[in-house]
Amino acid sequence: MTQPEASPAGVIHNIGYRAYDGERLPRRGVALALYSHTLRGVFGLGRAARSKVVPFGMVAVMLVPAIVLSVVSVVMAGQGMIAEPVLPYTRYAMVTQAAVAIFVAVAAPQAVSLDLRFHTLPLYLSRPLERVDYVRAKLAALATAVFLLLAAPLLVMYLGALAAGFDAGTQTVELLQALAGAVLFAAVLSGIGLVIASLTARRGFGVAAIMTVLALSYAVVTSMQALVGFEAGDMTTAGWIGLFSPMTLVDGVQVWAFGVETSSPAGPPEGVAGAAFPVVTLGVVALTYLALSARYRKVRL
């Protein structure tokens, strides 16, 4: 009887991998690393060149008008034609809201949709990282990116105003007001964008859905405000309609809190009634955070 051939012995190949023997980060350190990684990814840093086209393209779109406005302010102030900037700082986000919406629509799916598509969430949670840490890191990273997108042109306009010789104290106060508004814009838009993006693993679907929500809500609300306010002559009702679009909502907070000029067809109601705008804004931020937390409690690993 012939003996069966012996199975070939296994061979272990050394392909050069080394075990990690460095410091093990605690939960906070892992969350901070995820925040940093997400913030870099939003701007396409560390990724292929095509990943940088849209984010840095929107940065350029935001900066160019600010540079032009600064130059115009310097020239006109030098000729004694104006005594303040051409465009108030608090209106800049509304004037460039299309670029902001595109940035959020592209950045939010980049932050979360790819993790759902490629099932990388279990890898994050294999470390001392909780689901709530994941949500907070993603929200903080996207909000930081949107804030930087809005703050950079405001600083350019501020420097232009100082170069034009406008009162430094007044310009500083107005800049701080606009930066406070930028924080609210970043928190509201990031929360809404991430909630929508977390519902689909398809990045393209997320981009389209976010753009539809932001653009359609703004178009419908401003159209209704113009119709009710100018055609029907009811500016109070027109002001209340501003609660139903993220952009006009935060713009209403700026108008109510700082007494600045509105960028919508109708500003918030005057007096105590206008306090509904900051209350609703904080409510939107809280609800989007709770919605994201609930969403990721249900994500299967």
C-alpha positions in Angstrom: 0.0 0.0 0.0 1.3 3.4 -1.0 1.7 6.0 1.7 -0.2 9.3 1.2 2.0 12.2 0.3 2.8 14.5 3.2 1.2 17.9 3.1 3.8 20.7 2.5 4.9 22.4 5.7 3.7 26.0 6.2 6.2 28.8 5.8 6.1 32.1 7.7 7.4 34.9 5.7 8.8 38.0 7.3 7.4 40.9 5.2 8.8 43.6 7.4 5.9 44.5 9.7 6.9 45.7 13.1 4.8 45.6 16.2 3.8 48.9 17.7 5.6 49.5 20.9 4.8 53.2 21.5 2.5 54.9 23.9 -1.1 53.7 23.8 -3.4 56.7 23.6 -6.3 57.0 26.1 -9.9 57.6 25.0 -9.5 61.3 24.8 -6.3 61.0 22.7 -8.0 58.6 20.2 -10.9 61.0 19.9 -8.5 63.9 19.2 -6.7 61.9 16.6 -10.0 61.1 14.9 -10.9 64.8 15.0 -7.6 65.8 13.4 -7.9 63.0 10.8 -11.4 64.1 9.9 -10.4 67.8 9.7 -7.6 67.0 7.3 -9.8 64.7 5.2 -12.4 67.5 4.8 -9.8 69.6 3.1 -8.4 66.6 1.2 -5.0 66.8 3.0 -3.2 63.5 2.8 -5.5 62.3 -0.1 -5.3 62.4 -3.9 -5.1 65.8 -5.6 -8.7 65.5 -6.9 -9.9 65.4 -3.3 -8.5 68.9 -2.8 -10.2 70.5 -5.8 -13.7 71.2 -4.3 -12.7 72.2 -0.7 -9.8 74.5 -1.8 -11.9 75.7 -4.7 -14.5 76.9 -2.2 -11.8 78.5 -0.1 -10.7 80.5 -3.1 -14.3 81.4 -3.9 -14.7 82.7 -0.4 -11.5 84.6 -0.3 -11.5 86.3 -3.7 -14.6 88.6 -3.0 -13.1 89.5 0.4 -9.8 90.6 -1.2 -11.7 92.6 -3.9 -13.9 94.3 -1.2 -10.8 95.1 0.8 -9.1 96.7 -2.2 -12.2 98.7 -3.0 -12.5 99.9 0.6 -8.9 101.1 0.6 -9.2 102.9 -2.7 -12.6 104.5 -1.9 -11.5 105.5 1.6 -8.4 107.1 0.2 -10.6 109.2 -2.0 -12.8 110.1 0.9 -15.8 108.4 -0.6 -16.6 106.0 2.3 -16.1 105.9 6.0 -16.9 102.2 6.6 -16.4 98.9 4.8 -18.5 98.4 1.6 -20.0 95.2 3.0 -20.7 94.6 6.7 -18.9 91.5 8.1 -22.1 89.9 9.3 -23.5 89.8 5.8 -20.6 88.0 4.2 -21.8 84.5 5.0 -25.2 85.2 3.5 -23.7 86.8 0.4 -21.5 83.7 -0.2 -24.0 81.1 1.1 -23.9 79.1 -2.2 -20.2 78.4 -1.7 -20.7 77.5 2.0 -23.5 75.1 1.0 -21.4 73.4 -1.6 -18.5 73.0 0.9 -20.8 71.5 3.5 -22.4 69.2 1.0 -19.1 67.8 -0.1 -17.4 67.8 3.3 -20.1 66.0 5.4 -20.2 62.8 3.3 -16.4 62.8 3.2 -16.5 62.8 7.0 -19.0 60.0 7.6 -20.4 58.3 4.5 -17.1 56.7 3.5 -16.9 55.1 7.0 -20.3 53.6 6.5 -19.5 52.4 2.9 -16.2 50.7 3.8 -17.3 49.5 7.3 -14.5 51.2 9.1 -16.5 52.1 12.2 -15.6 48.8 13.9 -11.9 49.7 13.5 -12.4 52.9 15.3 -14.4 51.3 18.1 -11.9 48.5 18.5 -9.8 51.1 20.5 -11.0 52.8 23.7 -13.4 55.0 21.7 -17.2 55.1 22.3 -19.8 55.8 19.7 -20.5 59.2 21.3 -16.8 60.1 20.9 -17.1 59.3 17.2 -20.1 61.6 16.8 -18.4 64.5 18.8 -15.2 64.2 16.9 -16.9 64.3 13.5 -19.2 67.2 14.5 -16.3 69.2 15.9 -14.1 68.6 12.9 -16.7 69.6 10.3 -17.8 72.6 12.4 -14.1 73.7 12.7 -13.7 73.4 8.9 -16.8 75.5 8.2 -15.8 78.1 10.8 -12.3 78.4 9.2 -14.0 78.8 5.8 -16.0 81.7 7.1 -13.4 83.3 9.3 -10.6 83.5 6.8 -12.4 86.1 4.5 -13.6 88.0 7.5 -10.1 88.5 8.7 -9.0 89.6 5.2 -11.8 92.2 5.2 -10.8 93.3 8.7 -7.2 93.8 7.6 -8.4 95.7 4.6 -10.6 97.9 6.8 -7.6 98.7 9.1 -5.5 99.5 6.0 -8.2 101.9 4.8 -8.0 103.8 8.1 -11.4 102.9 9.5 -11.8 103.1 13.3 -10.0 100.1 14.7 -12.3 99.7 17.8 -15.5 99.7 15.7 -14.0 97.3 13.2 -12.9 94.9 15.9 -16.3 94.8 17.6 -18.0 94.2 14.2 -15.5 91.5 13.4 -16.1 89.7 16.7 -19.9 89.9 16.0 -19.4 88.3 12.6 -17.1 85.6 14.1 -19.8 84.8 16.7 -22.2 84.4 13.8 -19.7 82.2 12.0 -19.7 79.9 15.0 -23.5 79.5 14.8 -23.4 79.0 11.0 -20.8 76.3 11.5 -22.7 74.5 14.2 -26.0 74.6 12.5 -24.8 73.7 9.0 -22.4 71.0 10.2 -25.1 69.3 12.3 -27.6 69.2 9.5 -25.1 68.1 7.0 -23.8 65.2 9.1 -27.3 64.0 10.0 -28.2 63.8 6.3 -24.8 62.2 5.3 -25.0 59.6 8.0 -28.2 58.2 6.5 -26.5 56.9 3.3 -23.2 55.1 2.5 -23.2 56.6 -1.0 -21.3 59.8 -1.0 -23.0 61.1 -4.1 -26.4 60.7 -2.6 -25.3 62.6 0.5 -23.9 65.5 -1.5 -27.1 65.8 -3.5 -29.4 65.5 -0.5 -27.5 68.2 1.5 -27.4 70.6 -1.4 -31.2 70.1 -2.0 -32.0 70.7 1.7 -29.8 73.8 2.0 -30.5 75.4 -1.4 -34.2 74.5 -1.5 -35.0 75.7 2.0 -33.2 79.0 1.4 -34.9 79.6 -2.0 -38.4 78.7 -0.7 -38.0 80.8 2.5 -36.7 83.9 0.9 -39.3 83.7 -1.8 -42.1 83.4 0.7 -40.6 86.3 2.8 -40.6 88.5 -0.3 -44.1 87.5 -1.2 -45.6 87.9 2.2 -43.5 91.0 3.2 -43.4 93.1 0.0 -46.5 91.9 -1.8 -48.9 91.4 1.2 -47.2 94.0 3.4 -46.9 91.7 6.4 -43.3 92.1 7.5 -43.8 90.5 10.9 -45.1 87.2 9.4 -42.3 87.4 6.8 -39.8 87.6 9.6 -41.2 84.5 11.3 -40.8 82.5 8.0 -37.0 83.0 8.4 -37.1 80.2 11.1 -37.4 77.5 8.4 -34.1 77.9 6.6 -30.7 77.3 8.3 -29.1 80.4 6.6 -32.0 82.8 7.4 -32.3 81.4 10.9 -28.7 82.2 11.9 -28.9 85.5 10.0 -31.9 86.3 12.1 -29.9 85.6 15.3 -27.2 88.1 14.2 -29.9 90.8 13.4 -31.6 90.3 16.7 -28.5 90.1 18.9 -26.3 92.7 17.3 -28.8 95.0 15.6 -27.1 94.6 12.2 -28.6 94.8 8.7 -30.4 91.7 7.6 -29.4 89.8 4.5 -32.9 88.3 4.1 -36.0 90.0 2.6 -37.3 90.3 6.2 -35.5 90.2 9.5 -36.8 88.6 12.8 -39.6 90.3 14.7 -38.5 93.1 16.9 -38.3 93.0 20.7 -38.6 89.9 22.8 -40.3 87.9 20.0 -37.0 87.9 18.1 -35.5 85.8 20.9 -37.2 82.8 19.2 -34.4 82.8 16.7 -31.5 82.1 19.1 -33.7 79.6 20.9 -34.5 77.7 17.7 -30.9 77.9 16.6 -29.7 76.2 19.9 -32.5 73.7 19.5 -31.4 72.8 16.0 -27.8 72.3 17.2 -29.0 70.1 20.1 -31.4 68.1 18.0 -28.8 67.3 15.3 -26.4 66.1 18.0 -29.1 63.9 19.5 -30.1 62.6 16.1 -26.5 61.7 15.2 -26.0 60.0 18.5 -29.2 58.0 18.0 -28.2 57.1 14.4 -24.8 55.7 15.5 -26.3 53.7 18.4 -28.1 51.8 15.7 -25.2 51.3 13.3 -24.3 47.6 13.2 -20.6 46.8 13.6 
